[in-house]
Amino acid sequence: MSTPTEDVVKQWEREQAELKKRLVEEDTEDWQKSPDFAGLERVGGVDLSFIKGDDVNACAQLVVLSFPDMKLLYKDSQMVTLNAPYVAGFLAFRETPSLLEALEKLKREQPSLMPQVVLVDGNGLFHYREFGLACHLGVLSDLPCVGVAKNLLQVQGVVRSDEHLSQINALEKDGDTFPLTTDTGKVLGKALRSCLKSTKPVYVSVGHRISLDTAVRLTHACCRHRVPEPIRQADMISREYLRTHFPSGLSPRDNNETLNT
């Protein structure tokens, strides 16, 4: 897949800026304001998994789990062809269309199972232009969204420095956090020690229609392991789908060519 032209990148920047105007960084639902999230029953998780060596064909995965017991209510695995290359800061233009389609399909076919909030494997406000994948998906779907990243995005002065590592070491119990503060003093997210089993934090940021504190509380409430269960289940199910349907590790295109020879 070819690198996009400078004009395309500038167009993406303009689209991000326009969508950002619709971003809501505060709690909008009654359940968000409850200490135990009373009224929250369904939490979604989304992820994309790739066949090794193929950066075009992917399994787009949506799961919906019950809250608070994290039982699987719905899963949808769809092979998709991505039309945009990966460009740092513009992941949303690559991944959002297929994830949005999965949500729209669920809304059409089984609206009673629509998630009340979606956890996204990626960043929200913690982003170069403060509008990552979780923001993009949240605004376009008009659903509350939370960005949960497994790795630190080094952005706006937040870097994996000795100070950052010492802050991680200071996270002694699950639920402990520290702010991800830019060089201008703005807090774009929080590092969260999500469980005692892992000393590695996850990086939580606002996607849409939720406050940072609520996003962190919800992420922690969804954790049985380091990664919150909706994202963890989406990742596991999509990888299992690829193993089952493409056991040789071939891409869908290669697999069809092999079957036809």
C-alpha positions as CSV (number, residue, x, y, z in Angstrom):
1,M,0.0,0.0,0.0
2,S,1.5,3.3,-1.1
3,T,2.3,6.2,1.2
4,P,-0.5,8.9,1.0
5,T,0.4,12.2,-0.7
6,E,0.9,15.4,1.2
7,D,-2.5,16.6,-0.1
8,V,-4.2,13.5,1.4
9,V,-2.5,14.0,4.8
10,K,-3.5,17.7,4.8
11,Q,-7.1,16.6,4.0
12,W,-7.0,14.1,6.9
13,E,-5.8,16.9,9.2
14,R,-8.7,19.1,8.2
15,E,-11.2,16.2,8.8
16,Q,-9.7,15.6,12.2
17,A,-10.0,19.3,13.1
18,E,-13.7,19.4,11.9
19,L,-14.6,16.3,13.8
20,K,-12.8,17.5,16.9
21,K,-15.3,20.4,17.1
22,R,-18.0,17.8,18.0
23,L,-15.9,16.1,20.7
24,V,-17.5,16.0,24.2
25,E,-15.0,15.5,27.0
26,E,-17.5,15.1,29.9
27,D,-19.9,12.6,31.3
28,T,-23.2,12.6,29.4
29,E,-24.9,9.5,30.9
30,D,-26.5,8.8,34.3
31,W,-24.6,5.6,34.7
32,Q,-21.3,7.5,34.4
33,K,-22.1,9.5,37.5
34,S,-22.8,6.5,39.7
35,P,-20.0,5.2,42.0
36,D,-20.8,1.6,40.9
37,F,-22.0,2.5,37.3
38,A,-25.6,1.6,38.2
39,G,-27.5,1.3,34.9
40,L,-24.5,0.2,32.8
41,E,-25.3,-3.2,31.4
42,R,-23.4,-3.5,28.1
43,V,-19.7,-2.6,27.3
44,G,-18.3,-2.9,23.8
45,G,-14.8,-3.7,22.7
46,V,-13.2,-3.3,19.3
47,D,-9.9,-4.4,17.7
48,L,-8.3,-5.3,14.4
49,S,-6.1,-8.3,13.9
50,F,-3.8,-8.9,11.0
51,I,-2.4,-12.0,9.3
52,K,1.4,-11.9,9.6
53,G,2.9,-10.1,6.7
54,D,-0.4,-8.7,5.4
55,D,-1.1,-5.1,6.2
56,V,-4.2,-4.8,4.0
57,N,-6.5,-7.6,5.0
58,A,-7.7,-7.7,8.7
59,C,-10.3,-9.1,11.0
60,A,-12.4,-6.3,12.4
61,Q,-13.8,-7.4,15.7
62,L,-16.7,-6.1,17.8
63,V,-17.7,-7.7,21.1
64,V,-20.3,-6.7,23.6
65,L,-19.9,-7.9,27.2
66,S,-22.3,-7.7,30.1
67,F,-21.4,-5.4,33.0
68,P,-20.1,-6.0,35.6
69,D,-19.7,-9.7,35.1
70,M,-18.0,-9.5,31.7
71,K,-19.9,-12.3,30.0
72,L,-19.9,-12.4,26.2
73,L,-23.3,-11.2,24.8
74,Y,-22.3,-10.6,21.2
75,K,-19.4,-11.1,18.8
76,D,-18.9,-10.2,15.2
77,S,-15.8,-11.0,13.2
78,Q,-15.5,-9.7,9.7
79,M,-12.6,-9.8,7.2
80,V,-12.1,-6.3,5.8
81,T,-9.8,-4.8,3.3
82,L,-8.2,-1.6,4.5
83,N,-8.0,1.2,2.0
84,A,-5.6,3.5,3.8
85,P,-2.0,2.9,4.9
86,Y,-0.7,3.2,8.4
87,V,0.5,6.8,9.0
88,A,1.4,7.9,12.6
89,G,-1.3,10.1,14.0
90,F,-3.9,9.0,11.4
91,L,-4.7,5.4,12.4
92,A,-8.4,6.3,12.5
93,F,-8.6,6.8,8.8
94,R,-7.3,3.2,8.4
95,E,-9.4,1.5,11.1
96,T,-12.5,3.5,11.8
97,P,-14.6,2.6,8.7
98,S,-14.7,-1.1,9.4
99,L,-15.3,-0.7,13.2
100,L,-18.1,1.8,12.5
101,E,-19.7,-0.6,10.1
102,A,-19.6,-3.3,12.7
103,L,-21.4,-1.0,15.2
104,E,-23.9,0.0,12.5
105,K,-24.6,-3.6,11.6
106,L,-25.3,-4.4,15.3
107,K,-27.6,-1.4,15.5
108,R,-29.6,-2.6,12.5
109,E,-29.8,-6.3,13.4
110,Q,-29.8,-6.5,17.2
111,P,-30.3,-3.0,18.6
112,S,-31.1,-4.3,22.1
113,L,-27.4,-5.4,22.3
114,M,-25.9,-2.1,21.4
115,P,-23.1,-1.2,23.8
116,Q,-23.6,1.8,26.1
117,V,-19.8,2.5,25.9
118,V,-17.0,1.2,23.7
119,L,-13.5,0.5,24.8
120,V,-11.0,1.0,21.9
121,D,-7.6,-0.6,21.5
122,G,-5.9,2.8,20.9
123,N,-5.7,6.4,22.0
124,G,-8.3,9.1,22.4
125,L,-7.2,12.6,23.4
126,F,-3.7,11.3,24.1
127,H,-2.7,11.9,20.5
128,Y,-0.5,14.3,18.4
129,R,-3.5,16.5,17.7
130,E,-5.7,15.3,20.6
131,F,-8.0,13.3,18.4
132,G,-7.0,9.7,18.2
133,L,-8.9,6.6,17.1
134,A,-11.2,6.5,20.1
135,C,-12.2,10.1,19.5
136,H,-12.8,9.5,15.8
137,L,-14.9,6.4,16.4
138,G,-16.8,8.0,19.3
139,V,-17.8,11.2,17.4
140,L,-18.9,9.3,14.2
141,S,-20.8,6.6,16.2
142,D,-22.1,9.1,18.8
143,L,-21.3,6.6,21.5
144,P,-19.3,7.1,24.7
145,C,-15.8,5.8,23.9
146,V,-12.6,5.2,25.9
147,G,-9.1,4.9,24.5
148,V,-7.0,2.2,26.1
149,A,-3.5,1.8,24.7
150,K,-1.0,-0.9,25.7
151,N,2.0,1.1,24.8
152,L,3.0,4.7,25.5
153,L,2.6,7.1,22.6
154,Q,5.4,9.6,23.0
155,V,3.7,12.9,22.3
156,Q,3.6,16.5,23.4
157,G,6.5,16.1,25.8
158,V,5.3,12.8,27.3
159,V,8.2,10.4,26.8
160,R,9.4,7.1,28.2
161,S,12.0,8.9,30.4
162,D,13.6,7.9,33.7
163,E,10.9,10.0,35.4
164,H,8.1,8.2,33.6
165,L,9.6,4.8,34.5
166,S,9.9,5.9,38.2
167,Q,6.2,6.9,38.1
168,I,5.3,3.4,36.8
169,N,7.4,1.8,39.6
170,A,5.4,3.9,42.1
171,L,2.1,2.3,41.0
172,E,1.9,-0.1,43.9
173,K,-1.7,-1.4,43.9
174,D,-4.2,-2.0,41.1
175,G,-6.2,1.2,40.5
176,D,-3.2,3.5,41.0
177,T,-2.7,6.1,38.4
178,F,-0.5,9.1,37.4
179,P,-1.4,11.8,34.8
180,L,0.0,12.0,31.3
181,T,0.9,15.7,31.4
182,T,2.2,17.5,28.3
183,D,5.0,20.0,28.3
184,T,2.3,22.8,28.4
185,G,0.8,21.3,31.6
186,K,-2.3,19.8,30.0
187,V,-3.4,16.3,31.2
188,L,-4.3,14.2,28.1
189,G,-4.8,10.9,29.9
190,K,-3.7,8.7,32.8
191,A,-1.4,5.7,33.2
192,L,-3.3,3.0,35.1
193,R,-2.0,-0.1,36.9
194,S,-5.0,-2.1,36.0
195,C,-4.3,-5.3,38.0
196,L,-1.8,-6.7,40.5
197,K,-0.7,-9.4,38.1
198,S,1.1,-6.9,35.8
199,T,3.4,-4.0,36.7
200,K,2.9,-2.6,33.2
201,P,0.3,0.1,33.1
202,V,-2.3,0.8,30.4
203,Y,-2.8,4.3,29.0
204,V,-6.3,5.6,29.3
205,S,-7.7,8.7,27.6
206,V,-11.1,10.2,26.7
207,G,-12.6,9.1,23.5
208,H,-16.0,10.8,23.5
209,R,-18.9,11.6,25.9
210,I,-17.0,10.6,29.0
211,S,-14.7,12.3,31.5
212,L,-11.1,11.2,32.1
213,D,-11.8,10.2,35.7
214,T,-14.8,8.1,34.7
215,A,-12.9,6.6,31.8
216,V,-10.2,5.4,34.2
217,R,-12.7,4.1,36.8
218,L,-14.6,2.2,34.0
219,T,-11.4,0.7,32.5
220,H,-10.3,-0.5,35.9
221,A,-13.8,-2.0,36.6
222,C,-13.5,-4.0,33.3
223,C,-10.1,-5.5,34.1
224,R,-9.5,-9.1,35.1
225,H,-6.1,-9.0,33.6
226,R,-3.8,-6.1,32.5
227,V,-6.0,-5.3,29.4
228,P,-9.6,-4.5,30.0
229,E,-11.8,-7.5,29.2
230,P,-13.8,-6.0,26.2
231,I,-10.5,-5.2,24.4
232,R,-8.9,-8.5,25.5
233,Q,-11.8,-10.5,24.3
234,A,-11.9,-8.7,21.0
235,D,-8.2,-9.4,20.5
236,M,-8.5,-13.1,21.4
237,I,-11.6,-13.8,19.3
238,S,-10.2,-12.0,16.2
239,R,-6.9,-13.9,16.5
240,E,-8.8,-17.2,16.9
241,Y,-10.9,-16.3,13.8
242,L,-7.7,-15.8,11.7
243,R,-6.2,-19.0,13.0
244,T,-9.4,-21.0,12.1
245,H,-10.0,-19.5,8.7
246,F,-6.4,-18.9,7.6
247,P,-4.4,-21.7,9.4
248,S,-1.6,-21.5,6.9
249,G,-1.1,-17.8,7.7
250,L,-1.9,-16.8,4.1
251,S,-3.9,-13.7,3.4
252,P,-7.5,-14.1,2.0
253,R,-6.2,-13.2,-1.4
254,D,-3.4,-15.8,-1.3
255,N,-5.7,-18.4,0.2
256,N,-8.2,-18.0,-2.6
257,E,-5.5,-18.3,-5.2
258,T,-4.2,-21.5,-3.5
259,L,-7.7,-23.0,-3.4
260,N,-8.2,-22.2,-7.1
261,T,-5.0,-23.9,-8.4
